[in-house]
Amino acid sequence: MNEYNGIILLALVGFAALAALLLVPVYRFLKREEKVAEAWTEDPYRPADESPEDDSTDGGGAPA
């Protein structure tokens, strides 16, 4: 059984490398699309009376 351990380990490492090679670009694409979708849609938790322009406050209170 000892002669097969190297082959098994090589197969596992190769499988993990192939999975990473194929899945990392898909993951990066989905993250990029998620950011585009967030920029495109409105925030569902923003109060209705607050417009997107109100985000430009100086952090204290009234808009600048």
C-alpha positions as CSV (number, residue, x, y, z in Angstrom):
1,M,0.0,0.0,0.0
2,N,3.0,2.3,0.5
3,E,3.7,2.6,-3.2
4,Y,0.3,4.1,-3.8
5,N,0.6,6.9,-1.3
6,G,2.6,9.1,-3.7
7,I,0.1,8.6,-6.5
8,I,-2.9,9.4,-4.2
9,L,-1.2,12.5,-2.8
10,L,-0.3,13.7,-6.3
11,A,-3.9,13.1,-7.5
12,L,-5.3,15.1,-4.6
13,V,-2.9,18.0,-5.1
14,G,-3.6,18.0,-8.8
15,F,-7.3,18.0,-8.3
16,A,-7.1,20.9,-5.8
17,A,-4.9,22.8,-8.2
18,L,-7.3,22.2,-11.1
19,A,-10.3,23.2,-9.0
20,A,-8.6,26.4,-7.9
21,L,-7.6,27.2,-11.5
22,L,-11.2,26.8,-12.7
23,L,-13.1,28.3,-9.8
24,V,-11.0,31.4,-8.9
25,P,-11.9,33.3,-12.2
26,V,-15.6,32.4,-11.7
27,Y,-15.4,33.7,-8.1
28,R,-13.7,37.0,-9.2
29,F,-16.3,37.5,-12.0
30,L,-19.2,37.0,-9.6
31,K,-17.7,39.4,-7.0
32,R,-17.2,42.0,-9.8
33,E,-20.8,41.6,-10.9
34,E,-22.1,41.9,-7.4
35,K,-20.3,45.2,-7.0
36,V,-21.9,46.4,-10.3
37,A,-25.3,45.3,-9.1
38,E,-24.9,47.1,-5.8
39,A,-24.0,50.3,-7.6
40,W,-26.9,49.9,-9.9
41,T,-29.7,49.1,-7.4
42,E,-31.0,51.3,-4.7
43,D,-30.3,50.5,-1.0
44,P,-33.5,49.0,0.3
45,Y,-32.8,50.2,3.9
46,R,-32.4,53.9,2.9
47,P,-35.3,56.0,4.2
48,A,-37.7,57.2,1.5
49,D,-37.2,60.9,2.4
50,E,-33.4,60.6,2.2
51,S,-32.0,61.2,-1.3
52,P,-28.7,59.8,-2.5
53,E,-27.3,63.4,-2.6
54,D,-27.6,63.6,1.2
55,D,-24.6,61.3,1.6
56,S,-22.3,64.3,1.0
57,T,-22.5,65.6,4.6
58,D,-19.4,66.7,6.5
59,G,-20.1,64.0,9.2
60,G,-21.5,66.5,11.7
61,G,-25.1,67.3,10.8
62,A,-26.3,69.6,8.1
63,P,-25.2,69.0,4.5
64,A,-22.3,71.2,3.3
